[in-house]
Amino acid sequence: MATDSVSQDKSKAIWDPKSHEIWVNLAVEQVRASNGSGTHLSKQHRNRWDIVKKEWQIWDALVRGQTRLGWNVERQTKEATNEWWEAKLQKHPEAAKFRIKGLDHAFMLDELFHDVTSIGASLGTNL
């Protein structure tokens, strides 16, 4: 992971694909170890958690419950008609990037965020 200087006092993390994969694996391991009950993360990792969770929520809204679609192995995304994509993008315009390439590590991110998103507030998670 490299950092990009945004100002003298702040820097923004740049997550290359390998760093992202390592982060996802560690986050899944941490959630499994705590049985999803939550953990405290550093500010940088909390920021990463929030960004990745938002991306996952967009992906999840796009594909959840869509059983009659194909899967493009090469692009790791759903195969659907132009009409399907146009209808979905009307509701979720921020999902347009997933028409070209799916969410990296989507299945692992399902494990991280599905229960936290569904019942996180009632569990009191602070992930």
N, CA, C and O atoms as a GROMACS GRO file, in nm:
protein
  508
    1MET      N    1   0.085  -0.116   0.000
    1MET     CA    2   0.000   0.000   0.000
    1MET      C    3   0.089   0.122   0.000
    1MET      O    4   0.180   0.131   0.082
    2ALA      N    5   0.066   0.214  -0.088
    2ALA     CA    6   0.140   0.338  -0.094
    2ALA      C    7   0.051   0.450  -0.044
    2ALA      O    8  -0.069   0.434  -0.028
    3THR      N    9   0.113   0.564  -0.020
    3THR     CA   10   0.032   0.679   0.018
    3THR      C   11   0.057   0.791  -0.080
    3THR      O   12   0.165   0.804  -0.136
    4ASP      N   13  -0.044   0.870  -0.100
    4ASP     CA   14  -0.040   0.982  -0.191
    4ASP      C   15  -0.060   1.107  -0.109
    4ASP      O   16  -0.161   1.118  -0.039
    5SER      N   17   0.031   1.200  -0.114
    5SER     CA   18   0.020   1.319  -0.032
    5SER      C   19  -0.095   1.406  -0.079
    5SER      O   20  -0.097   1.452  -0.193
    6VAL      N   21  -0.191   1.427   0.008
    6VAL     CA   22  -0.305   1.511  -0.022
    6VAL      C   23  -0.280   1.651   0.029
    6VAL      O   24  -0.315   1.748  -0.038
    7SER      N   25  -0.220   1.662   0.144
    7SER     CA   26  -0.180   1.790   0.201
    7SER      C   27  -0.064   1.762   0.294
    7SER      O   28  -0.022   1.647   0.308
    8GLN      N   29  -0.012   1.865   0.359
    8GLN     CA   30   0.098   1.844   0.451
    8GLN      C   31   0.056   1.757   0.569
    8GLN      O   32   0.136   1.677   0.618
    9ASP      N   33  -0.067   1.771   0.613
    9ASP     CA   34  -0.113   1.702   0.733
    9ASP      C   35  -0.183   1.571   0.705
    9ASP      O   36  -0.194   1.487   0.795
   10LYS      N   37  -0.231   1.551   0.586
   10LYS     CA   38  -0.310   1.432   0.556
   10LYS      C   39  -0.252   1.358   0.437
   10LYS      O   40  -0.194   1.419   0.347
   11SER      N   41  -0.268   1.228   0.438
   11SER     CA   42  -0.233   1.148   0.321
   11SER      C   43  -0.344   1.048   0.298
   11SER      O   44  -0.413   1.007   0.391
   12LYS      N   45  -0.360   1.009   0.173
   12LYS     CA   46  -0.466   0.917   0.135
   12LYS      C   47  -0.401   0.786   0.090
   12LYS      O   48  -0.309   0.786   0.009
   13ALA      N   49  -0.450   0.678   0.145
   13ALA     CA   50  -0.396   0.548   0.108
   13ALA      C   51  -0.441   0.510  -0.032
   13ALA      O   52  -0.555   0.535  -0.071
   14ILE      N   53  -0.351   0.452  -0.107
   14ILE     CA   54  -0.381   0.400  -0.239
   14ILE      C   55  -0.366   0.248  -0.229
   14ILE      O   56  -0.258   0.198  -0.199
   15TRP      N   57  -0.474   0.178  -0.255
   15TRP     CA   58  -0.476   0.033  -0.239
   15TRP      C   59  -0.462  -0.034  -0.375
   15TRP      O   60  -0.555  -0.033  -0.455
   16ASP      N   61  -0.346  -0.093  -0.400
   16ASP     CA   62  -0.328  -0.170  -0.522
   16ASP      C   63  -0.401  -0.304  -0.504
   16ASP      O   64  -0.437  -0.340  -0.392
   17PRO      N   65  -0.422  -0.378  -0.613
   17PRO     CA   66  -0.499  -0.503  -0.604
   17PRO      C   67  -0.444  -0.603  -0.502
   17PRO      O   68  -0.522  -0.667  -0.431
   18LYS      N   69  -0.315  -0.618  -0.493
   18LYS     CA   70  -0.256  -0.713  -0.399
   18LYS      C   71  -0.280  -0.668  -0.255
   18LYS      O   72  -0.316  -0.750  -0.170
   19SER      N   73  -0.261  -0.540  -0.226
   19SER     CA   74  -0.286  -0.489  -0.091
   19SER      C   75  -0.432  -0.505  -0.054
   19SER      O   76  -0.465  -0.538   0.060
   20HIS      N   77  -0.521  -0.481  -0.150
   20HIS     CA   78  -0.664  -0.496  -0.126
   20HIS      C   79  -0.696  -0.643  -0.093
   20HIS      O   80  -0.771  -0.671   0.000
   21GLU      N   81  -0.639  -0.735  -0.169
   21GLU     CA   82  -0.662  -0.877  -0.144
   21GLU      C   83  -0.614  -0.917  -0.005
   21GLU      O   84  -0.683  -0.990   0.066
   22ILE      N   85  -0.498  -0.870   0.034
   22ILE     CA   86  -0.445  -0.899   0.168
   22ILE      C   87  -0.538  -0.841   0.274
   22ILE      O   88  -0.569  -0.908   0.372
   23TRP      N   89  -0.583  -0.718   0.254
   23TRP     CA   90  -0.674  -0.654   0.349
   23TRP      C   91  -0.804  -0.734   0.363
   23TRP      O   92  -0.851  -0.757   0.474
   24VAL      N   93  -0.861  -0.777   0.251
   24VAL     CA   94  -0.985  -0.855   0.254
   24VAL      C   95  -0.963  -0.985   0.331
   24VAL      O   96  -1.044  -1.021   0.417
   25ASN      N   97  -0.855  -1.056   0.303
   25ASN     CA   98  -0.827  -1.182   0.372
   25ASN      C   99  -0.812  -1.160   0.522
   25ASN      O  100  -0.865  -1.238   0.601
   26LEU      N  101  -0.741  -1.056   0.561
   26LEU     CA  102  -0.723  -1.028   0.704
   26LEU      C  103  -0.855  -0.988   0.770
   26LEU      O  104  -0.882  -1.028   0.883
   27ALA      N  105  -0.935  -0.910   0.701
   27ALA     CA  106  -1.064  -0.868   0.756
   27ALA      C  107  -1.156  -0.987   0.775
   27ALA      O  108  -1.223  -0.997   0.878
   28VAL      N  109  -1.160  -1.077   0.678
   28VAL     CA  110  -1.243  -1.198   0.690
   28VAL      C  111  -1.194  -1.282   0.807
   28VAL      O  112  -1.274  -1.331   0.887
   29GLU      N  113  -1.063  -1.299   0.818
   29GLU     CA  114  -1.006  -1.376   0.928
   29GLU      C  115  -1.043  -1.314   1.063
   29GLU      O  116  -1.077  -1.385   1.158
   30GLN      N  117  -1.036  -1.184   1.070
   30GLN     CA  118  -1.068  -1.113   1.194
   30GLN      C  119  -1.216  -1.128   1.230
   30GLN      O  120  -1.250  -1.150   1.347
   31VAL      N  121  -1.303  -1.116   1.132
   31VAL     CA  122  -1.447  -1.131   1.157
   31VAL      C  123  -1.478  -1.274   1.199
   31VAL      O  124  -1.558  -1.296   1.290
   32ARG      N  125  -1.416  -1.371   1.134
   32ARG     CA  126  -1.438  -1.511   1.172
   32ARG      C  127  -1.392  -1.536   1.316
   32ARG      O  128  -1.461  -1.604   1.393
   33ALA      N  129  -1.278  -1.482   1.351
   33ALA     CA  130  -1.223  -1.503   1.485
   33ALA      C  131  -1.310  -1.440   1.593
   33ALA      O  132  -1.317  -1.490   1.705
   34SER      N  133  -1.376  -1.330   1.559
   34SER     CA  134  -1.460  -1.262   1.659
   34SER      C  135  -1.607  -1.300   1.645
   34SER      O  136  -1.693  -1.243   1.712
   35ASN      N  137  -1.636  -1.397   1.558
   35ASN     CA  138  -1.773  -1.440   1.531
   35ASN      C  139  -1.862  -1.324   1.490
   35ASN      O  140  -1.981  -1.322   1.522
   36GLY      N  141  -1.805  -1.228   1.420
   36GLY     CA  142  -1.883  -1.115   1.370
   36GLY      C  143  -1.923  -1.016   1.477
   36GLY      O  144  -2.004  -0.927   1.451
   37SER      N  145  -1.868  -1.031   1.597
   37SER     CA  146  -1.911  -0.943   1.705
   37SER      C  147  -1.844  -0.806   1.700
   37SER      O  148  -1.878  -0.717   1.778
   38GLY      N  149  -1.751  -0.789   1.611
   38GLY     CA  150  -1.690  -0.659   1.594
   38GLY      C  151  -1.550  -0.653   1.649
   38GLY      O  152  -1.506  -0.739   1.725
   39THR      N  153  -1.483  -0.550   1.608
   39THR     CA  154  -1.346  -0.528   1.653
   39THR      C  155  -1.315  -0.381   1.635
   39THR      O  156  -1.388  -0.308   1.568
   40HIS      N  157  -1.208  -0.339   1.695
   40HIS     CA  158  -1.166  -0.200   1.678
   40HIS      C  159  -1.059  -0.195   1.571
   40HIS      O  160  -0.965  -0.274   1.572
   41LEU      N  161  -1.074  -0.104   1.479
   41LEU     CA  162  -0.980  -0.090   1.369
   41LEU      C  163  -0.911   0.045   1.380
   41LEU      O  164  -0.967   0.140   1.434
   42SER      N  165  -0.789   0.052   1.327
   42SER     CA  166  -0.722   0.182   1.321
   42SER      C  167  -0.802   0.272   1.229
   42SER      O  168  -0.886   0.224   1.152
   43LYS      N  169  -0.777   0.401   1.237
   43LYS     CA  170  -0.854   0.495   1.154
   43LYS      C  171  -0.838   0.463   1.006
   43LYS      O  172  -0.936   0.466   0.931
   44GLN      N  173  -0.717   0.432   0.963
   44GLN     CA  174  -0.694   0.402   0.822
   44GLN      C  175  -0.770   0.276   0.780
   44GLN      O  176  -0.829   0.271   0.673
   45HIS      N  177  -0.768   0.174   0.864
   45HIS     CA  178  -0.839   0.052   0.831
   45HIS      C  179  -0.989   0.069   0.844
   45HIS      O  180  -1.065   0.006   0.770
   46ARG      N  181  -1.033   0.154   0.935
   46ARG     CA  182  -1.176   0.184   0.946
   46ARG      C  183  -1.222   0.257   0.819
   46ARG      O  184  -1.329   0.228   0.766
   47ASN      N  185  -1.142   0.350   0.771
   47ASN     CA  186  -1.175   0.419   0.646
   47ASN      C  187  -1.184   0.321   0.531
   47ASN      O  188  -1.275   0.329   0.449
   48ARG      N  189  -1.090   0.228   0.525
   48ARG     CA  190  -1.090   0.127   0.418
   48ARG      C  191  -1.216   0.040   0.429
   48ARG      O  192  -1.281   0.010   0.329
   49TRP      N  193  -1.249   0.000   0.553
   49TRP     CA  194  -1.369  -0.080   0.577
   49TRP      C  195  -1.491  -0.008   0.522
   49TRP      O  196  -1.573  -0.068   0.452
   50ASP      N  197  -1.505   0.120   0.553
   50ASP     CA  198  -1.621   0.198   0.509
   50ASP      C  199  -1.629   0.208   0.357
   50ASP      O  200  -1.737   0.197   0.300
   51ILE      N  201  -1.516   0.230   0.292
   51ILE     CA  202  -1.511   0.242   0.146
   51ILE      C  203  -1.548   0.109   0.081
   51ILE      O  204  -1.631   0.105  -0.010
   52VAL      N  205  -1.488   0.002   0.128
   52VAL     CA  206  -1.514  -0.130   0.070
   52VAL      C  207  -1.659  -0.172   0.097
   52VAL      O  208  -1.724  -0.230   0.010
   53LYS      N  209  -1.709  -0.142   0.214
   53LYS     CA  210  -1.848  -0.176   0.247
   53LYS      C  211  -1.945  -0.103   0.154
   53LYS      O  212  -2.043  -0.161   0.108
   54LYS      N  213  -1.918   0.023   0.127
   54LYS     CA  214  -2.005   0.099   0.037
   54LYS      C  215  -2.004   0.038  -0.104
   54LYS      O  216  -2.109   0.024  -0.166
   55GLU      N  217  -1.886   0.000  -0.152
   55GLU     CA  218  -1.877  -0.064  -0.283
   55GLU      C  219  -1.955  -0.196  -0.283
   55GLU      O  220  -2.027  -0.227  -0.378
   56TRP      N  221  -1.938  -0.272  -0.175
   56TRP     CA  222  -2.011  -0.399  -0.165
   56TRP      C  223  -2.162  -0.376  -0.162
   56TRP      O  224  -2.236  -0.452  -0.224
   57GLN      N  225  -2.209  -0.273  -0.093
   57GLN     CA  226  -2.352  -0.246  -0.087
   57GLN      C  227  -2.408  -0.212  -0.225
   57GLN      O  228  -2.520  -0.251  -0.257
   58ILE      N  229  -2.331  -0.140  -0.305
   58ILE     CA  230  -2.374  -0.109  -0.442
   58ILE      C  231  -2.383  -0.239  -0.522
   58ILE      O  232  -2.483  -0.264  -0.591
   59TRP      N  233  -2.279  -0.321  -0.513
   59TRP     CA  234  -2.278  -0.451  -0.583
   59TRP      C  235  -2.394  -0.538  -0.537
   59TRP      O  236  -2.464  -0.597  -0.618
   60ASP      N  237  -2.413  -0.545  -0.407
   60ASP     CA  238  -2.518  -0.630  -0.350
   60ASP      C  239  -2.656  -0.585  -0.398
   60ASP      O  240  -2.740  -0.668  -0.432
   61ALA      N  241  -2.680  -0.455  -0.401
   61ALA     CA  242  -2.808  -0.404  -0.449
   61ALA      C  243  -2.830  -0.441  -0.595
   61ALA      O  244  -2.943  -0.460  -0.639
   62LEU      N  245  -2.722  -0.450  -0.670
   62LEU     CA  246  -2.730  -0.483  -0.811
   62LEU      C  247  -2.762  -0.630  -0.835
   62LEU      O  248  -2.843  -0.662  -0.922
   63VAL      N  249  -2.702  -0.719  -0.759
   63VAL     CA  250  -2.710  -0.861  -0.791
   63VAL      C  251  -2.794  -0.946  -0.696
   63VAL      O  252  -2.831  -1.058  -0.732
   64ARG      N  253  -2.824  -0.898  -0.579
   64ARG     CA  254  -2.897  -0.980  -0.480
   64ARG      C  255  -3.030  -1.027  -0.536
   64ARG      O  256  -3.110  -0.947  -0.585
   65GLY      N  257  -3.052  -1.156  -0.530
   65GLY     CA  258  -3.179  -1.214  -0.574
   65GLY      C  259  -3.194  -1.228  -0.724
   65GLY      O  260  -3.302  -1.267  -0.771
   66GLN      N  261  -3.093  -1.197  -0.801
   66GLN     CA  262  -3.098  -1.206  -0.947
   66GLN      C  263  -3.051  -1.344  -0.990
   66GLN      O  264  -2.932  -1.366  -1.011
   67THR      N  265  -3.144  -1.436  -1.002
   67THR     CA  266  -3.108  -1.576  -1.027
   67THR      C  267  -3.107  -1.616  -1.173
   67THR      O  268  -3.049  -1.719  -1.207
   68ARG      N  269  -3.167  -1.540  -1.259
   68ARG     CA  270  -3.176  -1.580  -1.400
   68ARG      C  271  -3.070  -1.515  -1.489
   68ARG      O  272  -3.086  -1.509  -1.611
   69LEU      N  273  -2.967  -1.469  -1.428
   69LEU     CA  274  -2.860  -1.404  -1.504
   69LEU      C  275  -2.743  -1.499  -1.520
   69LEU      O  276  -2.724  -1.592  -1.442
   70GLY      N  277  -2.666  -1.474  -1.625
   70GLY     CA  278  -2.545  -1.551  -1.645
   70GLY      C  279  -2.429  -1.488  -1.569
   70GLY      O  280  -2.446  -1.388  -1.499
   71TRP      N  281  -2.313  -1.548  -1.584
   71TRP     CA  282  -2.193  -1.500  -1.517
   71TRP      C  283  -2.080  -1.497  -1.618
   71TRP      O  284  -2.053  -1.597  -1.684
   72ASN      N  285  -2.014  -1.383  -1.630
   72ASN     CA  286  -1.900  -1.369  -1.719
   72ASN      C  287  -1.774  -1.395  -1.637
   72ASN      O  288  -1.734  -1.311  -1.556
   73VAL      N  289  -1.713  -1.510  -1.658
   73VAL     CA  290  -1.596  -1.551  -1.579
   73VAL      C  291  -1.479  -1.456  -1.600
   73VAL      O  292  -1.410  -1.418  -1.505
   74GLU      N  293  -1.458  -1.417  -1.724
   74GLU     CA  294  -1.344  -1.330  -1.756
   74GLU      C  295  -1.355  -1.195  -1.686
   74GLU      O  296  -1.257  -1.146  -1.629
   75ARG      N  297  -1.472  -1.135  -1.689
   75ARG     CA  298  -1.492  -1.002  -1.629
   75ARG      C  299  -1.543  -1.007  -1.486
   75ARG      O  300  -1.550  -0.905  -1.418
   76GLN      N  301  -1.577  -1.127  -1.439
   76GLN     CA  302  -1.626  -1.147  -1.302
   76GLN      C  303  -1.748  -1.059  -1.271
   76GLN      O  304  -1.754  -0.992  -1.168
   77THR      N  305  -1.843  -1.062  -1.363
   77THR     CA  306  -1.965  -0.984  -1.343
   77THR      C  307  -2.083  -1.057  -1.405
   77THR      O  308  -2.067  -1.158  -1.474
   78LYS      N  309  -2.201  -1.004  -1.381
   78LYS     CA  310  -2.324  -1.064  -1.431
   78LYS      C  311  -2.337  -1.042  -1.582
   78LYS      O  312  -2.302  -0.936  -1.634
   79GLU      N  313  -2.388  -1.143  -1.650
   79GLU     CA  314  -2.424  -1.132  -1.790
   79GLU      C  315  -2.573  -1.103  -1.793
   79GLU      O  316  -2.654  -1.179  -1.739
   80ALA      N  317  -2.610  -0.994  -1.855
   80ALA     CA  318  -2.751  -0.957  -1.861
   80ALA      C  319  -2.776  -0.877  -1.988
   80ALA      O  320  -2.684  -0.830  -2.054
   81THR      N  321  -2.904  -0.862  -2.020
   81THR     CA  322  -2.941  -0.785  -2.138
   81THR      C  323  -2.916  -0.637  -2.114
   81THR      O  324  -2.904  -0.592  -2.000
   82ASN      N  325  -2.910  -0.562  -2.223
   82ASN     CA  326  -2.896  -0.417  -2.210
   82ASN      C  327  -3.014  -0.358  -2.134
   82ASN      O  328  -2.997  -0.264  -2.057
   83GLU      N  329  -3.132  -0.413  -2.155
   83GLU     CA  330  -3.252  -0.363  -2.086
   83GLU      C  331  -3.240  -0.382  -1.935
   83GLU      O  332  -3.276  -0.294  -1.857
   84TRP      N  333  -3.188  -0.500  -1.893
   84TRP     CA  334  -3.170  -0.526  -1.751
   84TRP      C  335  -3.074  -0.425  -1.691
   84TRP      O  336  -3.101  -0.366  -1.586
   85TRP      N  337  -2.959  -0.405  -1.759
   85TRP     CA  338  -2.859  -0.311  -1.709
   85TRP      C  339  -2.916  -0.169  -1.703
   85TRP      O  340  -2.896  -0.099  -1.605
   86GLU      N  341  -2.986  -0.128  -1.806
   86GLU     CA  342  -3.043   0.007  -1.808
   86GLU      C  343  -3.141   0.028  -1.693
   86GLU      O  344  -3.141   0.133  -1.629
   87ALA      N  345  -3.225  -0.072  -1.667
   87ALA     CA  346  -3.320  -0.062  -1.555
   87ALA      C  347  -3.246  -0.056  -1.421
   87ALA      O  348  -3.280   0.026  -1.336
   88LYS      N  349  -3.146  -0.140  -1.404
   88LYS     CA  350  -3.069  -0.140  -1.279
   88LYS      C  351  -2.993  -0.010  -1.260
   88LYS      O  352  -2.986   0.043  -1.149
   89LEU      N  353  -2.936   0.042  -1.369
   89LEU     CA  354  -2.857   0.165  -1.357
   89LEU      C  355  -2.944   0.288  -1.335
   89LEU      O  356  -2.896   0.390  -1.287
   90GLN      N  357  -3.071   0.279  -1.369
   90GLN     CA  358  -3.164   0.387  -1.335
   90GLN      C  359  -3.177   0.398  -1.183
   90GLN      O  360  -3.182   0.507  -1.127
   91LYS      N  361  -3.182   0.283  -1.117
   91LYS     CA  362  -3.194   0.278  -0.970
   91LYS      C  363  -3.060   0.300  -0.902
   91LYS      O  364  -3.053   0.362  -0.795
   92HIS      N  365  -2.954   0.249  -0.962
   92HIS     CA  366  -2.820   0.249  -0.900
   92HIS      C  367  -2.715   0.296  -1.001
   92HIS      O  368  -2.634   0.216  -1.047
   93PRO      N  369  -2.715   0.425  -1.037
   93PRO     CA  370  -2.620   0.472  -1.139
   93PRO      C  371  -2.473   0.450  -1.101
   93PRO      O  372  -2.388   0.436  -1.188
   94GLU      N  373  -2.445   0.446  -0.972
   94GLU     CA  374  -2.308   0.425  -0.927
   94GLU      C  375  -2.258   0.284  -0.955
   94GLU      O  376  -2.139   0.256  -0.938
   95ALA      N  377  -2.347   0.194  -0.997
   95ALA     CA  378  -2.311   0.056  -1.027
   95ALA      C  379  -2.263   0.038  -1.171
   95ALA      O  380  -2.232  -0.075  -1.211
   96ALA      N  381  -2.257   0.143  -1.250
   96ALA     CA  382  -2.220   0.132  -1.391
   96ALA      C  383  -2.085   0.063  -1.411
   96ALA      O  384  -2.068  -0.012  -1.507
   97LYS      N  385  -1.990   0.086  -1.322
   97LYS     CA  386  -1.858   0.024  -1.335
   97LYS      C  387  -1.864  -0.128  -1.329
   97LYS      O  388  -1.778  -0.196  -1.384
   98PHE      N  389  -1.967  -0.182  -1.262
   98PHE     CA  390  -1.978  -0.327  -1.249
   98PHE      C  391  -2.030  -0.393  -1.375
   98PHE      O  392  -2.031  -0.516  -1.386
   99ARG      N  393  -2.074  -0.314  -1.470
   99ARG     CA  394  -2.113  -0.371  -1.600
   99ARG      C  395  -1.989  -0.418  -1.676
   99ARG      O  396  -1.996  -0.512  -1.755
  100ILE      N  397  -1.878  -0.352  -1.651
  100ILE     CA  398  -1.752  -0.383  -1.718
  100ILE      C  399  -1.672  -0.488  -1.641
  100ILE      O  400  -1.617  -0.581  -1.699
  101LYS      N  401  -1.668  -0.471  -1.509
  101LYS     CA  402  -1.591  -0.562  -1.424
  101LYS      C  403  -1.659  -0.570  -1.288
  101LYS      O  404  -1.696  -0.468  -1.230
  102GLY      N  405  -1.676  -0.691  -1.240
  102GLY     CA  406  -1.743  -0.711  -1.111
  102GLY      C  407  -1.659  -0.664  -0.994
  102GLY      O  408  -1.546  -0.618  -1.011
  103LEU      N  409  -1.716  -0.675  -0.877
  103LEU     CA  410  -1.650  -0.637  -0.753
  103LEU      C  411  -1.544  -0.740  -0.717
  103LEU      O  412  -1.573  -0.860  -0.706
  104ASP      N  413  -1.421  -0.695  -0.699
  104ASP     CA  414  -1.312  -0.785  -0.660
  104ASP      C  415  -1.345  -0.851  -0.526
  104ASP      O  416  -1.386  -0.783  -0.432
  105HIS      N  417  -1.326  -0.980  -0.519
  105HIS     CA  418  -1.344  -1.058  -0.396
  105HIS      C  419  -1.487  -1.051  -0.343
  105HIS      O  420  -1.510  -1.051  -0.222
  106ALA      N  421  -1.583  -1.045  -0.435
  106ALA     CA  422  -1.724  -1.026  -0.396
  106ALA      C  423  -1.772  -1.133  -0.299
  106ALA      O  424  -1.845  -1.102  -0.205
  107PHE      N  425  -1.733  -1.258  -0.320
  107PHE     CA  426  -1.783  -1.364  -0.232
  107PHE      C  427  -1.728  -1.351  -0.091
  107PHE      O  428  -1.798  -1.378   0.006
  108MET      N  429  -1.603  -1.311  -0.079
  108MET     CA  430  -1.545  -1.289   0.054
  108MET      C  431  -1.608  -1.167   0.120
  108MET      O  432  -1.632  -1.166   0.241
  109LEU      N  433  -1.635  -1.064   0.040
  109LEU     CA  434  -1.698  -0.944   0.095
  109LEU      C  435  -1.840  -0.973   0.140
  109LEU      O  436  -1.890  -0.910   0.234
  110ASP      N  437  -1.908  -1.067   0.073
  110ASP     CA  438  -2.040  -1.111   0.121
  110ASP      C  439  -2.029  -1.160   0.265
  110ASP      O  440  -2.111  -1.126   0.350
  111GLU      N  441  -1.927  -1.238   0.290
  111GLU     CA  442  -1.908  -1.291   0.425
  111GLU      C  443  -1.880  -1.178   0.525
  111GLU      O  444  -1.927  -1.183   0.638
  112LEU      N  445  -1.805  -1.079   0.483
  112LEU     CA  446  -1.774  -0.967   0.571
  112LEU      C  447  -1.895  -0.881   0.603
  112LEU      O  448  -1.918  -0.845   0.718
  113PHE      N  449  -1.972  -0.848   0.501
  113PHE     CA  450  -2.070  -0.742   0.516
  113PHE      C  451  -2.216  -0.786   0.521
  113PHE      O  452  -2.299  -0.710   0.571
  114HIS      N  453  -2.251  -0.902   0.472
  114HIS     CA  454  -2.393  -0.937   0.462
  114HIS      C  455  -2.461  -0.933   0.598
  114HIS      O  456  -2.562  -0.864   0.614
  115ASP      N  457  -2.409  -1.005   0.695
  115ASP     CA  458  -2.472  -1.006   0.826
  115ASP      C  459  -2.455  -0.874   0.899
  115ASP      O  460  -2.546  -0.830   0.970
  116VAL      N  461  -2.342  -0.810   0.881
  116VAL     CA  462  -2.318  -0.681   0.946
  116VAL      C  463  -2.416  -0.577   0.893
  116VAL      O  464  -2.470  -0.498   0.970
  117THR      N  465  -2.438  -0.578   0.762
  117THR     CA  466  -2.531  -0.483   0.702
  117THR      C  467  -2.674  -0.516   0.741
  117THR      O  468  -2.753  -0.425   0.768
  118SER      N  469  -2.708  -0.643   0.745
  118SER     CA  470  -2.845  -0.683   0.775
  118SER      C  471  -2.883  -0.661   0.920
  118SER      O  472  -2.991  -0.610   0.949
  119ILE      N  473  -2.792  -0.698   1.010
  119ILE     CA  474  -2.828  -0.691   1.152
  119ILE      C  475  -2.721  -0.622   1.236
  119ILE      O  476  -2.722  -0.632   1.358
  120GLY      N  477  -2.630  -0.551   1.170
  120GLY     CA  478  -2.519  -0.488   1.240
  120GLY      C  479  -2.562  -0.396   1.352
  120GLY      O  480  -2.500  -0.395   1.458
  121ALA      N  481  -2.664  -0.318   1.330
  121ALA     CA  482  -2.708  -0.222   1.432
  121ALA      C  483  -2.756  -0.296   1.557
  121ALA      O  484  -2.727  -0.253   1.669
  122SER      N  485  -2.826  -0.406   1.539
  122SER     CA  486  -2.877  -0.478   1.655
  122SER      C  487  -2.766  -0.553   1.728
  122SER      O  488  -2.778  -0.580   1.848
  123LEU      N  489  -2.657  -0.587   1.658
  123LEU     CA  490  -2.546  -0.654   1.723
  123LEU      C  491  -2.455  -0.557   1.795
  123LEU      O  492  -2.377  -0.596   1.882
  124GLY      N  493  -2.466  -0.429   1.758
  124GLY     CA  494  -2.377  -0.332   1.818
  124GLY      C  495  -2.236  -0.341   1.763
  124GLY      O  496  -2.141  -0.306   1.832
  125THR      N  497  -2.222  -0.387   1.641
  125THR     CA  498  -2.088  -0.398   1.583
  125THR      C  499  -2.028  -0.262   1.563
  125THR      O  500  -2.098  -0.165   1.532
  126ASN      N  501  -1.901  -0.256   1.579
  126ASN     CA  502  -1.831  -0.130   1.555
  126ASN      C  503  -1.725  -0.149   1.450
  126ASN      O  504  -1.621  -0.082   1.454
  127LEU      N  505  -1.749  -0.238   1.358
  127LEU     CA  506  -1.654  -0.263   1.249
  127LEU      C  507  -1.662  -0.155   1.145
  127LEU      O  508  -1.590  -0.160   1.046
   0.00000   0.00000   0.00000
